[in-house]
Amino acid sequence: MEFETEADSTDNSQPFEIKTEDITEHDDKPRPYLCTVCDKRFTKKIYLSCHKNIHTGKHKCTECDRCCQSSKDLARHRRSHSGEKPFECSVCSKRFTDAGNLAKHSRIHSGEKPYKCYMCDKAFSVSGARDRHMRVHTADRPYKCHMCDKAFIRSGHLNTHMRVHTGDKPYKCHMCDKAFSQSGDRNRHMRVHKGDKPYKCHMCDKAFSESGVLNTHMRVHTGDKPYKCSLCKKCFSDCSNLQKHKRYVHSNRRLYHCPYCGKTFLTSVELKRHVHIHTFAKPYSCRHCSECFGRPDQLKTHLLKSHNEGT
């Protein structure tokens, strides 16, 4: 498709960038200039002309065939192949491929948030974060799962959700064979190996590897029991104990089956203990002598009788 573009007759020695606010439609700026190829609208004719270069291939990368909208964008893109990072932060010395990313990074140090939400008082350091936030107000969820009826505000959230369907776990633990669908889950798991417990209780000397575990622990001090059984009104400090209570007390469902004899059990602990009968396993060893036992209560009895330990 041929385009007559204003950019063709314009001096491009000082190329400009099209800002997000010139194409986003969450504000009331008039956008009379329509791209007939992809339906994007722009506030100025020169922005549309520059955008059309993407479709014409005027500024195409010779290494990967990507089409850019200006010579400046092409030069910036080429640095992704060369690895060149000529722009350095004066505060922390971190380097960037282009001045725009350096400017965004500099706001971390300055705290500047120039991009205001049009519908509330929130502000953001980058325009993309503001635009994603706007979907909270518009209820727009453009990223739809093609395998179920869920939809998401961000493409990253959809990508993470898709792993529910695919079973993909791309984040591997470097110290064991576990893998995770989200990087955050892997990072929390790594604290098991490192012994890192950054979440400290301010009422006692305990510390925890996850903030959620600390929140649950705090209920020991506060006495809060927000999880109530709908069948008997008994309350619990965490959800897992409520679920166990419902299964043990109010349900006859025995989900755990012995692979040797078919006997069923309410809990995995009961099944594990029972399987020792078939395998003759004795995993509970005495620290004072060489005796081993199939059940913890047998070890406890042994310690009391033979070593006078316990009550």
N, C-alpha and C positions, 0 to 999 in steps of 0.2 A: 504493500500500500504506500502511495506517495503522499508526502506532507509538504505543504508550503509553510515553513516555520520562520517565525520572527528571529529565532536564534541564528539562522543561516546568514542573516544580514547584520548580525550584531557582533561587536567586538567581544570575543570570548577570552581576551587576555586576562580578565579579572572575573572568572566564573563565580557564580553565587550558588548557595544551597537553597533548596526548597524546604522550608520549615514545616513541621507537622501541622502547626496551626493554620497554614495556608491550604491544607487539603482536608483536615478533619471537619466533620459536619455537626459537632456538638454545640457550636456557638451559632450566632445569627449573622455571621459575615456573608454577604452575597458572593456566590461563586458562579459567575455566568459562563466560565470557559470550560467546556466539556470535552474530554478525550473520547473520540468516537470508537476507539479500540477497546478500552477497558472501563469506560463510564466514570472515571475519576473526574472531579471538578476542581477548579482552581480559582483563586481570587484575582490573578493577573494573567494576561495573555502570554507574557514572557515565561511564566511558570509552566503554562501548558506547553509552550514551544519547547522548552527544555525537557519536559517530561516525555514528549513524543520521540526524543532520541532513543529512548529505551526500545521502542517498537521498530524504529528504522534501522537500528544497529549501527548508528553513526559512531558511537564510542564503544567498540567491542574489544574485549580482552582477547589477545591472541593465544593465551595459554588455556583458558577454560570456556571461551565463547560467551561469557557474561556480557550483557549490554548495559552500559551505564548512561546516565542522563546528561553528563557533562564531562569535559576533559579532566576537570578536577576530581570528579568521582572515579574516573578511570585510573588516574594516577594513584589515588588512595587505595583503590582495589588492588592494583598491581603490587602494593606493599604486602598484601596477604600472601602473595607467592614468594616475594623476595625475603620477607621477614624483617624488612627495614622498619625501624621505629624512631623517627627523627625528633619527635616532640617529647620533651622531658619535663616532669613536674618539678617545680623549684622547691617544693616542700619535702617530698619523700623520694624523689629521683625515679619514680616509676615512669616508664616510657610508653609512648603510644604511636600508632600508625598515622594519625591525623590530628589536627588542631582541635576539631570538634570534640573528639573523645577526651582530649586533655582538658578542655573547658568543662565538660561534664564531670570528670574526675576531680577537678579543682574545687567543685562545690562541696565535696566531702569535707575538705579542710575549711572552707569558708562558711558552710552551713546555708548557703544561698539556695532559695527555692523559688525560682521566678515563674513557674508554671502553675497558675491558680485554677482550681476547679470552678466551673461556671455556675455550679448549683449549691456549693457549700464552701466553708472557709478553709478547706484543706489546700495545701500547696506542695509542689513536687520539684525535685532538682532536675528532672528530665521530662520532656514532653510526652514520651511514650508511657511513662508511669501515670501521668495525668489522664491520658486517653483511656488507659485500662481502667483507672478508677471511675471514669465517667459511666462505665457499664453498670456500676452499682446503682446509679440513679436511673439509668434507662432500662435496666433489667435485660439488657442485650447480652445474649449468650451465643455468639456466632460460631463457636467451635463445637460441633455436634459429633457424638460417637455414632458410627455407622453399624455398631453391633448391639446397641441398646438405646434407650430413649434419653440418655443423659446428655447435657450440653454444658459448656463451660465458658467462663469469661476470658480465659487465656489459653493460648495454644499449648503452652507448657503443661497446664493442668490436664488437657485432653491427652497429651502424650503420656503423662504419668498414669492416667486412668486406663489407657489402652493396654497397659501391662497386666491389668486384672484379667483381660480376655486372652492375651497371648502367653501369660506366664513368664514373660521376659524379666530377668533379674540381672541387669547389666552392671550393677555396682558390687564388685567382689571385695571381700575382706582380704587384706594383704597378709594376714597372719593365720587364717584358718580357711576352711573350704566353704564358708557360708557366703551367700549372695543375696542381694536385696533389690527391690524394684525402685527404691528411691535413695538418693545419695544421703539424705538426712538420716534414714534408718541405718545405713552403713556406718555413718559417722558416730551415731550413738552407740552402735555395737562395738566400735573400735575402743570405746572407753573400758570395755570388759577386759581387753588385753592390756591397755595402758594403766589400768587402775585409776583413771581420772574420774574424780567425783566433784564437779564444779558447783553442784547445787547443795548449799549448806543450810541446815536448819538453824535458825537464830534463837531457838529455845533449848536446844541440847547440842551435843557435839557430833551428831550424825551428819553424814554427807552422802549424796546420791549422784549417780551418773546421768539421770534424766530428771527434768523439771516435773514431769507428771508423777513420778515416784515420790518426789519431795512433797508435792501437793497432797498426795494420799497420806504420807507420813504426818503432815501437819495436823490431820484430824485426830491423831493420837493425843495431841495437846489440846485441841479445841473441843474434842468430843463430838464433832459434827458427823452425822450419819445421814447423808442426803439420799441414799438409795433404799427405797422402801419396797418391801414385798407386797404385791397386790393381793396376795391370797391370805396372808396372816398379819400384815402390818408390821412385821419385824423389820428393823432398819439396819443398814450396814454402811461402813465407811468407804467401801469401794465396790465398784460394779461387779468385779469377778467373784467376790464373796456372795453377793446377791444371787448371781447365776448358779453358783455351787449350791447355795441353800435351796433354790427352787428345784434343782435336779435331785438333790439328796432327800429332801423332806416332802416335796409336793409331787414329785414325778416318779413313776415306776419304770421309766425308760432306762434300760441298761445298754449303754452304747458301746461298752468295751467287751469284746469277745475273745475268749482264749483260743488260740490257733490249734491247740493240742486236743482239747476235749469239748470245746464249744460252750463252756460255762460263761455266763455273762456277769458283768460287774458295773456298779454305778460310777466308779472312778478308775482312772488309769493307774493310780497307786495300788489299788486293790488287785487289779489285773496283774501288774508287775510282780507283786508279792506272790500271787497264786502261781504264776508261770515258773517260779523257782522250784515248785513241786515236780514239775515235768523235767526241767533241765538240770536239777540237782545243784543249781548254782548257789554259792554261799558268799555273797558279796560283802557281808558285814564281818570284818575281822577285828579281833581283839588286839589292842595296842600293847598289851602286856605279855601275851603269849601267842602261839601259832594257831589257836582255835579260830574257826570261821563258822558263820551261821547264815541261814537262809532268810531270817527275819530279824528286824531290829529289836523286837521285844525279847528274842532268844539271847541276843548279845547283851542286852541290859540285865537279864537274869544271871547270865554268866559272870558279868562284871561284879554284881552284888555278892554272889556266892563264892566265887573263886578269888576275887581280888579286893573284896570289901569296898567296892566303889559304887556310889549311888545310894538311893534310899528306897 
